Amino acid sequence: MAISKKQLEFNKNEDEMRLKISAMEKELAKIRLGGGKKRIEKHHSKGKLTARERIDLLLDPKSERIELGAFAGYDMYEEHGGCPAGGVVIVIGYVSGKQCIVVANDATVKAGAWFPITGKKNLRAQEIAMENKLPIIYLVDSAGVFLPMQDEIFPDKEHFGRIFRNNAVMSSMGIIQIAAVMGSCVAGGAYLPIMSDESLIVNKTGTIFLAGSYLVRAAIGESIDNETLGGATTHTEISGVCDYNSESDEECLKTIRDLVDKIGHSENAGFDRKEAVAPALKPKDAYGILPSDRSKPYNAKELLKTIVDKGSLTEYKANYGKTIVCAYARIDGWSVGIVANQREIVKNAKGEMQFGGVIYSDSADKAARFIMNCNQKNIPLVFIQDVSGFMVGSKSEHGGIIKDGAKMVNAMANSVVPKFTIVIGNSYGAGNYAMCGKAYDPRLIVGWPTAEIAVMGGASAAKTLLQIEIASLKAKGEEIKSEDEAKLFNTIKDRYDSQISPYYAASRLWIDAIIDPAETRKVISMGIEMANHKKAEKPYNVGVIQT
């Protein structure tokens, strides 16, 4: 039986996506080795578990989890030997049946020292805990600030000291914080355990002090070993800094599980959930639906069938503003409002063709109204980004595209319901902003391996930059040949393309993770469960909007 053109296209798309996922998994496998096998063996020789082994023991067996920031620091700090995962592992998971966020220093990476990206990643974990009133568990094993880069991690507002400010603020908010000292905890970092609600320390391997034995000797002439200075016995029997003395990593983690097990339940945000129904299409069918050639159109509603519960989709204003799909649905039983870019070329009410992935005045107007409705109904919002930006040109400008775009941005930015963003394709220009990019406080923002985040696409940007470069050369009296022009264009495009890849974005924490598209339901479901821990602190108000 002959294979249809549509099936061939599906198979091609699927193959391309599987190759991207395979490449991603290979990079993740390297990252999960932290500082490498030799350093892991050295770590084990001290009777210590690695950060990932500690998390595996702490979390409920076979329970779901989301790792955040695995690509943090990717291809950065090469002059210092690299910093896999930013030297810290952060996971949202379940401890004794309760959803928590776990932050574990990876001491196989520069002894767990803090690089600039380490600080940014830790602050992101605390931000998530504060936004969602989520218990946070710190597994501490760190040598402190990475001194060669101290000027980029120590003194500014969003640097190392902000961690302890957040400890204090979270405590005042009633957010549970548990710290386990399972290795070094030095200098300013020594404040973290005592600023947490409860602290544990592992005997013979955990130490806490403002200054180690060498610095104490240099500063005041006192000769003392690190264990006597700040070991488990000192801090549980003499100073009272720590609450629990554990004989091993395993005992320490079991004690944390026991402590979390006793936490009482608090009032939730009231997001609606029913029994989950499987999607109409398999989640992995998304591989074949999303075109490998991003210039080709596809129907966003077909893609949604791989994500939402079967039969739950109710489209809002289906025949108006067709370059954005707005719909109520359920994902893993949770009620959601979806705002998704439509990549099909469609006709508007006047019969005019509208390019897919572009936001027009009517689609911006529709999305703004839908976002306001979701806030009125206490329904979490899911933004699915594949957007080239807002429509340009005299017709759009005269029609008030800036006004309508501002209306959408205003409605979205002021939302009090939680927002979740999935970047599946393009995330260009002001489209990134309107569709809830990182600057607009999504509770989680993740990308598929096909994501691209930039002011504009690689070819468009390269053409613009090339024109500027040629003009500059001509101003100097230099001529450029056509073959040299082509070479310069490719050089500019290659450089720009490297900056719009999802890896570049994830390394700098512009997105929280790169995920397999088949994991989208899980990320959104766990995200809403997380957000349900905390009610909105203010009523919905958009302020002044031009109509």
Salt bridges, closest charged atoms under 4 A:
GLU9 OE2 - LYS296 NZ 3.15
GLU14 OE2 - ARG18 NH2 3.54
GLU25 OE1 - ARG32 NH1 3.89
GLU27 OE2 - LYS30 NZ 3.47
GLU53 OE1 - HIS44 NE2 2.86
ASP56 OD1 - ARG65 NH1 2.79
ASP60 OD1 - ARG257 NH1 2.78
GLU64 OE1 - LYS522 NZ 3.92
GLU67 OE1 - ARG52 NH1 2.94
GLU79 OE2 - HIS80 NE2 3.94
GLU127 OE1 - ARG124 NH1 2.68
ASP141 OD2 - HIS43 NE2 3.96
ASP141 OD2 - LYS48 NZ 2.99
ASP141 OD2 - ARG54 NH1 3.22
ASP249 OD2 - ARG54 NE 2.94
ASP258 OD2 - LYS254 NZ 3.17
ASP261 OD2 - LYS262 NZ 3.72
GLU267 OE2 - LYS535 NZ 3.10
ASP272 OD2 - ARG330 NH2 2.53
GLU302 OE1 - LYS305 NZ 3.39
ASP309 OD1 - ARG521 NH1 2.69
GLU315 OE1 - LYS301 NZ 3.24
ASP332 OD2 - ARG273 NH2 2.84
ASP332 OD1 - ARG521 NH2 3.91
GLU352 OE2 - LYS395 NZ 2.48
ASP365 OD1 - LYS407 NZ 2.88
ASP386 OD2 - ARG343 NE 3.78
ASP404 OD1 - LYS407 NZ 3.73
GLU452 OE2 - ARG294 NE 3.52
ASP497 OD2 - LYS493 NZ 2.63
ASP512 OD2 - ARG124 NH2 2.79
GLU519 OE1 - LYS522 NZ 2.80
GLU537 OE2 - LYS534 NZ 2.97
